[in-house]
Each structure stands twice: as structure tokens, then as C-alpha cells.
Amino acid sequence: MKVMNTAASTAIFLSLSCVALPAAAIYKCEQAGVVTYTDIPCDGQQLPVAVPDKPHETDDKSLAREKREVAKLQAIREQRERQDKQIRDLSTRGAAARERKCKSLALQLKWREEDVRDAPLSAQDKARKMARRAAEKYRNDCQ
């Protein structure tokens, strides 16, 4: 199974954890100018924060809304997975095309070097020039 997107999994976790939160005291602690919230009383000054007496009641509307949100997040995740697969496929095809091109250029360079060896003295300069150009093209495109 694929790992879910961080944003999607966080949203699902938060929506599910809000339903299951127990009613407990939360303390706001201010120490050295830093404000922190904790379920354990602070050393020194304690500022209790108001928390509802009863846990969040789940009604049919909120349950339906949460199901729609989960379905929406699932659709977004599936869309991203499809996009990622398309990108991987394009990348693979691009790499294969580049490999074919480099093999072709290497073969052309080999042929040009053979032409230099086999060329008569009158055509040596032209053959060297062609081999040099083939080598430059190979270096530019493949290295």
C-alpha cells in the first residue's frame, strides 16, 4: 500500500482525533515569556483554559460531512498518485529516448573515426573535421 500524502493523512488524523478527544483540563502556562499548553498543571502560575464538559457529540450531519471530506481527500490522493505515475512514465520514456540517441551518436562518432583512418591523404582534413564535429555533438548531448 502506498504511503498517504502528508497533508491528507494529517487532515484525516485531525478529523478523527477531534471526535475521540476526552474532556480534560488544559492549562496555559506562561514561563519566561513563552506560552505553552499542557494537561499537567504548571509550576508557578496556572491559567486553566475552558474546555467543554462533555465530549464532542457526533451527529448524522457531522458524520456525513466527515465522510465527504474523507472521500474528497481520497480523490485528491488518487489524482496525485495518477499524476506521479504519469511523471514517472514520462521520465522513463525520456531516459530511454536519450539512451537511444546517445547510442546513435556514439555509433556515428565511431564511423567518423573509421573514416579518418580509411580516408586518402587528400580527404584527411575533411574526415578529421567531420570526426571532431561528431565528437563535439556526442559530448554536448551525452556527457
N, CA, C and O atoms as a DFTB+ gen file, in Angstrom:
572 C
 N C O
     1  1       0.850      -1.182       0.000
     2  2       0.000       0.000       0.000
     3  2       0.881       1.224       0.000
     4  3       1.894       1.262       0.698
     5  1       0.514       2.213      -0.763
     6  2       1.300       3.439      -0.849
     7  2       1.127       4.253       0.429
     8  3       0.106       4.150       1.109
     9  1       2.128       5.058       0.745
    10  2       2.055       5.960       1.874
    11  2       1.210       7.157       1.462
    12  3       1.383       7.707       0.374
    13  1       0.293       7.556       2.339
    14  2      -0.593       8.671       2.002
    15  2       0.164       9.984       2.020
    16  3       1.187      10.117       2.691
    17  1      -0.334      10.920       1.300
    18  2       0.207      12.261       1.288
    19  2       0.160      12.814       2.711
    20  3      -0.792      12.546       3.443
    21  1       1.157      13.569       3.105
    22  2       1.256      14.074       4.466
    23  2       0.070      14.951       4.823
    24  3      -0.486      14.822       5.914
    25  1      -0.326      15.839       3.925
    26  2      -1.440      16.733       4.210
    27  2      -2.736      15.942       4.352
    28  3      -3.540      16.218       5.242
    29  1      -2.935      14.972       3.486
    30  2      -4.160      14.179       3.543
    31  2      -4.204      13.353       4.817
    32  3      -5.235      13.313       5.490
    33  1      -3.108      12.696       5.159
    34  2      -3.102      11.865       6.360
    35  2      -3.237      12.723       7.611
    36  3      -3.869      12.300       8.579
    37  1      -2.654      13.921       7.609
    38  2      -2.789      14.813       8.757
    39  2      -4.234      15.248       8.923
    40  3      -4.758      15.264      10.037
    41  1      -4.883      15.604       7.814
    42  2      -6.272      16.041       7.883
    43  2      -7.173      14.923       8.396
    44  3      -8.056      15.166       9.218
    45  1      -6.958      13.712       7.920
    46  2      -7.755      12.581       8.382
    47  2      -7.507      12.319       9.861
    48  3      -8.445      12.087      10.624
    49  1      -6.247      12.356      10.260
    50  2      -5.913      12.132      11.666
    51  2      -6.574      13.172      12.556
    52  3      -7.152      12.833      13.589
    53  1      -6.488      14.453      12.153
    54  2      -7.077      15.505      12.974
    55  2      -8.594      15.376      13.053
    56  3      -9.182      15.561      14.118
    57  1      -9.222      15.059      11.928
    58  2     -10.684      14.946      11.951
    59  2     -11.128      13.774      12.822
    60  3     -12.137      13.870      13.520
    61  1     -10.388      12.674      12.788
    62  2     -10.749      11.524      13.612
    63  2     -10.388      11.728      15.080
    64  3     -11.096      11.242      15.962
    65  1      -9.310      12.430      15.348
    66  2      -8.911      12.625      16.735
    67  2      -9.801      13.630      17.445
    68  3      -9.935      13.562      18.667
    69  1     -10.417      14.564      16.720
    70  2     -11.325      15.521      17.347
    71  2     -12.539      14.815      17.925
    72  3     -13.074      15.244      18.947
    73  1     -12.973      13.758      17.297
    74  2     -14.143      13.017      17.770
    75  2     -13.799      12.264      19.045
    76  3     -14.646      12.123      19.927
    77  1     -12.579      11.785      19.153
    78  2     -12.214      10.910      20.267
    79  2     -11.548      11.639      21.425
    80  3     -11.090      10.982      22.360
    81  1     -11.472      12.974      21.405
    82  2     -10.809      13.683      22.489
    83  2     -11.613      13.581      23.793
    84  3     -12.808      13.880      23.797
    85  1     -10.995      13.173      24.871
    86  2     -11.709      13.152      26.147
    87  2     -11.754      14.560      26.735
    88  3     -10.912      15.400      26.415
    89  1     -12.723      14.810      27.581
    90  2     -12.800      16.108      28.250
    91  2     -11.793      16.103      29.391
    92  3     -11.903      15.291      30.309
    93  1     -10.827      16.988      29.342
    94  2      -9.802      17.065      30.371
    95  2      -9.413      18.520      30.533
    96  3      -9.667      19.343      29.654
    97  1      -8.800      18.830      31.650
    98  2      -8.352      20.199      31.895
    99  2      -7.114      20.485      31.066
   100  3      -6.219      19.650      30.946
   101  1      -7.081      21.666      30.504
   102  2      -5.914      22.115      29.752
   103  2      -5.405      23.368      30.436
   104  3      -6.184      24.271      30.740
   105  1      -4.111      23.430      30.678
   106  2      -3.515      24.552      31.378
   107  2      -2.666      25.372      30.423
   108  3      -1.912      24.839      29.609
   109  1      -2.811      26.682      30.546
   110  2      -1.994      27.613      29.776
   111  2      -0.894      28.083      30.711
   112  3      -1.166      28.695      31.744
   113  1       0.359      27.794      30.345
   114  2       1.494      28.132      31.196
   115  2       2.315      29.224      30.529
   116  3       2.653      29.141      29.348
   117  1       2.629      30.251      31.316
   118  2       3.495      31.323      30.823
   119  2       4.758      31.322      31.675
   120  3       4.716      31.633      32.865
   121  1       5.870      30.971      31.061
   122  2       7.143      30.938      31.770
   123  2       8.184      31.635      30.917
   124  3       8.414      31.245      29.772
   125  1       8.807      32.651      31.457
   126  2       9.865      33.410      30.787
   127  2       9.388      33.943      29.432
   128  3      10.142      33.956      28.459
   129  1       8.133      34.379      29.383
   130  2       7.604      34.951      28.149
   131  2       7.164      33.941      27.115
   132  3       6.723      34.331      26.034
   133  1       7.267      32.648      27.408
   134  2       6.876      31.601      26.476
   135  2       5.561      30.989      26.952
   136  3       5.440      30.583      28.108
   137  1       4.578      30.926      26.056
   138  2       3.277      30.375      26.387
   139  2       3.222      28.936      25.886
   140  3       3.507      28.663      24.720
   141  1       2.849      28.014      26.786
   142  2       2.674      26.619      26.404
   143  2       1.350      26.127      26.950
   144  3       0.843      26.659      27.938
   145  1       0.784      25.103      26.305
   146  2      -0.460      24.490      26.743
   147  2      -0.163      23.042      27.101
   148  3       0.527      22.336      26.366
   149  1      -0.696      22.609      28.247
   150  2      -0.414      21.259      28.705
   151  2      -1.596      20.721      29.512
   152  3      -2.446      21.490      29.962
   153  1      -1.648      19.412      29.692
   154  2      -2.699      18.821      30.517
   155  2      -2.222      18.614      31.950
   156  3      -2.980      18.141      32.797
   157  1      -0.987      18.961      32.219
   158  2      -0.402      18.848      33.559
   159  2      -0.289      20.259      34.132
   160  3       0.150      21.168      33.427
   161  1      -0.677      20.465      35.398
   162  2      -0.557      21.804      35.979
   163  2       0.883      22.308      35.921
   164  3       1.837      21.547      36.078
   165  1       1.010      23.608      35.692
   166  2       2.332      24.225      35.557
   167  2       2.939      24.483      36.927
   168  3       2.234      24.542      37.935
   169  1       4.245      24.633      36.947
   170  2       4.914      25.096      38.154
   171  2       4.704      26.603      38.202
   172  3       4.989      27.305      37.232
   173  1       4.228      27.076      39.277
   174  2       4.004      28.517      39.363
   175  2       2.588      28.860      38.943
   176  3       1.629      28.229      39.386
   177  1       2.464      29.857      38.093
   178  2       1.160      30.388      37.699
   179  2       0.414      29.429      36.774
   180  3       0.953      28.966      35.769
   181  1      -0.840      29.139      37.134
   182  2      -1.674      28.264      36.320
   183  2      -2.867      29.060      35.800
   184  3      -3.520      29.784      36.552
   185  1      -3.135      28.919      34.536
   186  2      -4.292      29.557      33.936
   187  2      -5.104      28.482      33.238
   188  3      -4.796      28.136      32.098
   189  1      -6.142      27.935      33.886
   190  2      -6.916      26.894      33.208
   191  2      -7.670      27.483      32.023
   192  3      -8.166      28.608      32.078
   193  1      -7.745      26.702      30.956
   194  2      -8.448      27.095      29.749
   195  2      -9.785      26.366      29.745
   196  3      -9.858      25.189      30.099
   197  1     -10.834      27.063      29.346
   198  2     -12.171      26.460      29.355
   199  2     -12.244      25.325      28.341
   200  3     -11.834      25.473      27.189
   201  1     -12.772      24.189      28.790
   202  2     -12.967      23.016      27.940
   203  2     -14.408      22.564      28.137
   204  3     -14.896      22.567      29.267
   205  1     -15.097      22.180      27.078
   206  2     -16.477      21.722      27.259
   207  2     -16.557      20.546      28.231
   208  3     -15.650      19.716      28.300
   209  1     -17.665      20.491      28.984
   210  2     -17.830      19.443      29.989
   211  2     -17.999      18.059      29.380
   212  3     -17.485      17.081      29.922
   213  1     -18.713      17.962      28.258
   214  2     -18.935      16.658      27.664
   215  2     -18.187      16.566      26.331
   216  3     -17.974      17.579      25.664
   217  1     -17.791      15.353      25.947
   218  2     -17.072      15.206      24.682
   219  2     -17.945      15.606      23.501
   220  3     -19.170      15.680      23.601
   221  1     -17.291      15.858      22.400
   222  2     -17.962      16.258      21.166
   223  2     -18.925      15.160      20.734
   224  3     -18.526      14.015      20.520
   225  1     -20.187      15.523      20.611
   226  2     -21.172      14.540      20.188
   227  2     -21.200      14.477      18.671
   228  3     -21.216      15.507      17.997
   229  1     -21.204      13.284      18.150
   230  2     -21.223      13.095      16.710
   231  2     -22.663      12.926      16.263
   232  3     -23.336      11.977      16.666
   233  1     -23.132      13.834      15.439
   234  2     -24.469      13.677      14.890
   235  2     -24.360      13.235      13.435
   236  3     -23.268      13.149      12.873
   237  1     -25.495      12.963      12.852
   238  2     -25.511      12.448      11.481
   239  2     -24.922      13.440      10.485
   240  3     -24.237      13.037       9.545
   241  1     -25.181      14.724      10.678
   242  2     -24.672      15.730       9.734
   243  2     -23.149      15.806       9.774
   244  3     -22.497      15.850       8.731
   245  1     -22.587      15.821      10.979
   246  2     -21.129      15.911      11.065
   247  2     -20.474      14.627      10.565
   248  3     -19.402      14.665       9.962
   249  1     -21.118      13.500      10.816
   250  2     -20.587      12.238      10.316
   251  2     -20.605      12.215       8.792
   252  3     -19.641      11.783       8.160
   253  1     -21.702      12.681       8.207
   254  2     -21.793      12.738       6.744
   255  2     -20.760      13.715       6.179
   256  3     -20.146      13.446       5.147
   257  1     -20.571      14.854       6.862
   258  2     -19.579      15.840       6.415
   259  2     -18.167      15.244       6.470
   260  3     -17.366      15.447       5.557
   261  1     -17.872      14.510       7.547
   262  2     -16.556      13.880       7.673
   263  2     -16.352      12.819       6.601
   264  3     -15.249      12.679       6.073
   265  1     -17.400      12.070       6.276
   266  2     -17.288      11.067       5.220
   267  2     -17.037      11.733       3.868
   268  3     -16.237      11.248       3.068
   269  1     -17.728      12.854       3.619
   270  2     -17.486      13.590       2.369
   271  2     -16.053      14.113       2.313
   272  3     -15.411      14.078       1.263
   273  1     -15.567      14.593       3.437
   274  2     -14.192      15.112       3.491
   275  2     -13.186      13.986       3.246
   276  3     -12.210      14.168       2.519
   277  1     -13.425      12.832       3.850
   278  2     -12.539      11.685       3.633
   279  2     -12.574      11.260       2.172
   280  3     -11.534      10.959       1.588
   281  1     -13.776      11.233       1.573
   282  2     -13.886      10.867       0.158
   283  2     -13.166      11.881      -0.722
   284  3     -12.508      11.514      -1.695
   285  1     -13.296      13.151      -0.375
   286  2     -12.612      14.209      -1.133
   287  2     -11.095      14.050      -1.030
   288  3     -10.386      14.145      -2.032
   289  1     -10.602      13.807       0.189
   290  2      -9.168      13.609       0.377
   291  2      -8.674      12.372      -0.365
   292  3      -7.577      12.371      -0.924
   293  1      -9.486      11.324      -0.367
   294  2      -9.129      10.099      -1.092
   295  2      -9.030      10.387      -2.588
   296  3      -8.102       9.923      -3.251
   297  1      -9.991      11.157      -3.125
   298  2      -9.966      11.501      -4.552
   299  2      -8.734      12.329      -4.889
   300  3      -8.118      12.125      -5.935
   301  1      -8.370      13.262      -4.010
   302  2      -7.176      14.086      -4.234
   303  2      -5.929      13.210      -4.216
   304  3      -5.037      13.373      -5.048
   305  1      -5.870      12.278      -3.263
   306  2      -4.708      11.382      -3.178
   307  2      -4.590      10.530      -4.434
   308  3      -3.497      10.362      -4.974
   309  1      -5.717       9.992      -4.899
   310  2      -5.693       9.164      -6.111
   311  2      -5.273       9.981      -7.326
   312  3      -4.536       9.490      -8.181
   313  1      -5.736      11.223      -7.406
   314  2      -5.336      12.088      -8.517
   315  2      -3.831      12.347      -8.481
   316  3      -3.168      12.299      -9.517
   317  1      -3.294      12.618      -7.304
   318  2      -1.847      12.847      -7.175
   319  2      -1.054      11.602      -7.530
   320  3       0.005      11.693      -8.150
   321  1      -1.560      10.439      -7.141
   322  2      -0.874       9.192      -7.493
   323  2      -0.855       8.999      -9.007
   324  3       0.153       8.568      -9.566
   325  1      -1.979       9.320      -9.679
   326  2      -2.023       9.211     -11.146
   327  2      -1.031      10.178     -11.780
   328  3      -0.326       9.819     -12.723
   329  1      -0.975      11.408     -11.263
   330  2      -0.033      12.392     -11.795
   331  2       1.408      11.943     -11.578
   332  3       2.246      12.077     -12.470
   333  1       1.692      11.412     -10.398
   334  2       3.049      10.921     -10.124
   335  2       3.418       9.782     -11.072
   336  3       4.549       9.714     -11.552
   337  1       2.469       8.890     -11.340
   338  2       2.723       7.781     -12.260
   339  2       2.989       8.308     -13.671
   340  3       3.884       7.819     -14.360
   341  1       2.210       9.307     -14.100
   342  2       2.433       9.892     -15.424
   343  2       3.820      10.523     -15.511
   344  3       4.505      10.380     -16.524
   345  1       4.230      11.212     -14.464
   346  2       5.555      11.839     -14.450
   347  2       6.636      10.771     -14.509
   348  3       7.607      10.918     -15.251
   349  1       6.478       9.678     -13.725
   350  2       7.470       8.594     -13.761
   351  2       7.530       7.968     -15.146
   352  3       8.615       7.673     -15.648
   353  1       6.363       7.763     -15.773
   354  2       6.336       7.175     -17.114
   355  2       7.024       8.077     -18.130
   356  3       7.806       7.606     -18.956
   357  1       6.734       9.373     -18.069
   358  2       7.382      10.315     -18.987
   359  2       8.884      10.344     -18.764
   360  3       9.659      10.393     -19.719
   361  1       9.288      10.314     -17.519
   362  2      10.712      10.329     -17.204
   363  2      11.399       9.074     -17.742
   364  3      12.499       9.146     -18.290
   365  1      10.748       7.933     -17.583
   366  2      11.308       6.671     -18.084
   367  2      11.430       6.696     -19.600
   368  3      12.454       6.299     -20.156
   369  1      10.368       7.171     -20.270
   370  2      10.427       7.247     -21.739
   371  2      11.490       8.234     -22.198
   372  3      12.182       7.985     -23.185
   373  1      11.626       9.364     -21.483
   374  2      12.642      10.349     -21.839
   375  2      14.046       9.789     -21.683
   376  3      14.916      10.028     -22.521
   377  1      14.263       9.040     -20.604
   378  2      15.576       8.436     -20.375
   379  2      15.886       7.404     -21.460
   380  3      17.022       7.316     -21.925
   381  1      14.881       6.626     -21.863
   382  2      15.096       5.624     -22.909
   383  2      15.403       6.299     -24.249
   384  3      16.267       5.839     -24.995
   385  1      14.695       7.389     -24.552
   386  2      14.952       8.115     -25.803
   387  2      16.356       8.720     -25.798
   388  3      17.054       8.689     -26.811
   389  1      16.761       9.266     -24.659
   390  2      18.113       9.851     -24.558
   391  2      19.176       8.769     -24.732
   392  3      20.200       8.992     -25.377
   393  1      18.929       7.607     -24.157
   394  2      19.883       6.499     -24.288
   395  2      20.006       6.064     -25.751
   396  3      21.110       5.829     -26.242
   397  1      18.869       5.959     -26.441
   398  2      18.905       5.591     -27.869
   399  2      19.669       6.641     -28.677
   400  3      20.463       6.295     -29.552
   401  1      19.433       7.914     -28.386
   402  2      20.111       8.991     -29.104
   403  2      21.618       8.932     -28.863
   404  3      22.406       9.092     -29.795
   405  1      22.011       8.704     -27.620
   406  2      23.442       8.647     -27.306
   407  2      24.110       7.445     -27.972
   408  3      25.251       7.539     -28.424
   409  1      23.401       6.319     -28.033
   410  2      23.967       5.160     -28.732
   411  2      24.162       5.470     -30.210
   412  3      25.172       5.094     -30.805
   413  1      23.192       6.158     -30.797
   414  2      23.287       6.528     -32.202
   415  2      24.454       7.494     -32.438
   416  3      25.207       7.335     -33.398
   417  1      24.600       8.485     -31.570
   418  2      25.708       9.432     -31.708
   419  2      27.059       8.752     -31.505
   420  3      28.030       9.085     -32.185
   421  1      27.125       7.806     -30.579
   422  2      28.377       7.080     -30.363
   423  2      28.732       6.267     -31.602
   424  3      29.899       6.190     -31.987
   425  1      27.735       5.667     -32.217
   426  2      27.976       4.894     -33.437
   427  2      28.443       5.812     -34.580
   428  3      29.355       5.461     -35.330
   429  1      27.818       6.974     -34.704
   430  2      28.235       7.927     -35.734
   431  2      29.671       8.389     -35.489
   432  3      30.451       8.516     -36.433
   433  1      30.022       8.640     -34.225
   434  2      31.392       9.033     -33.899
   435  2      32.371       7.921     -34.279
   436  3      33.430       8.188     -34.847
   437  1      32.017       6.696     -33.969
   438  2      32.874       5.557     -34.334
   439  2      33.081       5.508     -35.840
   440  3      34.201       5.302     -36.307
   441  1      31.994       5.699     -36.614
   442  2      32.102       5.665     -38.077
   443  2      32.975       6.809     -38.599
   444  3      33.764       6.623     -39.526
   445  1      32.827       7.990     -37.999
   446  2      33.654       9.136     -38.439
   447  2      35.136       8.885     -38.156
   448  3      35.996       9.251     -38.957
   449  1      35.426       8.265     -37.022
   450  2      36.823       7.948     -36.707
   451  2      37.371       6.900     -37.681
   452  3      38.537       6.959     -38.072
   453  1      36.525       5.942     -38.070
   454  2      36.940       4.962     -39.085
   455  2      37.181       5.652     -40.422
   456  3      38.114       5.302     -41.145
   457  1      36.342       6.633     -40.752
   458  2      36.524       7.381     -41.998
   459  2      37.857       8.112     -42.013
   460  3      38.506       8.203     -43.054
   461  1      38.271       8.639     -40.851
   462  2      39.560       9.337     -40.774
   463  2      40.686       8.354     -41.056
   464  3      41.619       8.683     -41.788
   465  1      40.617       7.160     -40.490
   466  2      41.674       6.168     -40.704
   467  2      41.726       5.694     -42.162
   468  3      42.805       5.471     -42.712
   469  1      40.552       5.545     -42.776
   470  2      40.488       4.990     -44.123
   471  2      40.572       6.041     -45.238
   472  3      40.700       5.683     -46.409
   473  1      40.503       7.314     -44.894
   474  2      40.456       8.363     -45.922
   475  2      41.822       8.512     -46.604
   476  3      42.862       8.373     -45.960
   477  1      41.807       8.793     -47.896
   478  2      43.068       9.084     -48.579
   479  2      43.620      10.419     -48.073
   480  3      42.898      11.198     -47.451
   481  1      44.903      10.676     -48.344
   482  2      45.555      11.886     -47.846
   483  2      44.824      13.152     -48.259
   484  3      44.793      14.113     -47.491
   485  1      44.245      13.182     -49.428
   486  2      43.585      14.394     -49.911
   487  2      42.283      14.676     -49.142
   488  3      41.831      15.820     -49.105
   489  1      41.685      13.661     -48.539
   490  2      40.418      13.847     -47.827
   491  2      40.581      13.762     -46.307
   492  3      39.587      13.786     -45.580
   493  1      41.815      13.666     -45.823
   494  2      42.059      13.523     -44.378
   495  2      41.531      14.720     -43.589
   496  3      40.897      14.536     -42.550
   497  1      41.776      15.926     -44.058
   498  2      41.345      17.120     -43.315
   499  2      39.831      17.156     -43.153
   500  3      39.315      17.436     -42.071
   501  1      39.132      16.870     -44.241
   502  2      37.669      16.874     -44.184
   503  2      37.161      15.777     -43.245
   504  3      36.210      16.006     -42.497
   505  1      37.766      14.609     -43.269
   506  2      37.351      13.498     -42.410
   507  2      37.611      13.825     -40.939
   508  3      36.794      13.493     -40.080
   509  1      38.745      14.475     -40.640
   510  2      39.049      14.866     -39.254
   511  2      38.037      15.897     -38.748
   512  3      37.577      15.834     -37.608
   513  1      37.708      16.837     -39.616
   514  2      36.732      17.863     -39.252
   515  2      35.365      17.221     -38.932
   516  3      34.715      17.601     -37.958
   517  1      34.947      16.274     -39.734
   518  2      33.682      15.592     -39.509
   519  2      33.735      14.778     -38.204
   520  3      32.765      14.746     -37.447
   521  1      34.868      14.128     -37.952
   522  2      35.022      13.345     -36.724
   523  2      35.020      14.264     -35.501
   524  3      34.435      13.924     -34.472
   525  1      35.667      15.420     -35.606
   526  2      35.701      16.379     -34.496
   527  2      34.281      16.882     -34.194
   528  3      33.892      16.997     -33.032
   529  1      33.525      17.176     -35.236
   530  2      32.148      17.642     -35.049
   531  2      31.267      16.544     -34.427
   532  3      30.429      16.826     -33.571
   533  1      31.462      15.316     -34.856
   534  2      30.691      14.206     -34.283
   535  2      31.042      14.028     -32.802
   536  3      30.167      13.750     -31.983
   537  1      32.327      14.188     -32.464
   538  2      32.753      14.074     -31.066
   539  2      32.157      15.201     -30.226
   540  3      31.723      14.971     -29.097
   541  1      32.135      16.424     -30.775
   542  2      31.556      17.550     -30.045
   543  2      30.057      17.337     -29.816
   544  3      29.553      17.598     -28.723
   545  1      29.357      16.870     -30.824
   546  2      27.939      16.615     -30.690
   547  2      27.680      15.540     -29.642
   548  3      26.760      15.671     -28.835
   549  1      28.481      14.482     -29.648
   550  2      28.334      13.410     -28.659
   551  2      28.568      13.960     -27.253
   552  3      27.792      13.676     -26.340
   553  1      29.648      14.754     -27.070
   554  2      29.945      15.323     -25.748
   555  2      28.821      16.258     -25.279
   556  3      28.422      16.210     -24.115
   557  1      28.314      17.100     -26.173
   558  2      27.268      18.050     -25.795
   559  2      25.969      17.358     -25.406
   560  3      25.303      17.783     -24.462
   561  1      25.605      16.315     -26.109
   562  2      24.308      15.683     -25.885
   563  2      24.341      14.552     -24.884
   564  3      23.306      14.223     -24.303
   565  1      25.492      13.948     -24.662
   566  2      25.523      12.715     -23.880
   567  2      26.416      12.748     -22.650
   568  3      26.380      11.806     -21.858
   569  1      27.187      13.756     -22.463
   570  2      28.060      13.755     -21.275
   571  2      27.784      14.942     -20.397
   572  3      28.423      15.102     -19.357
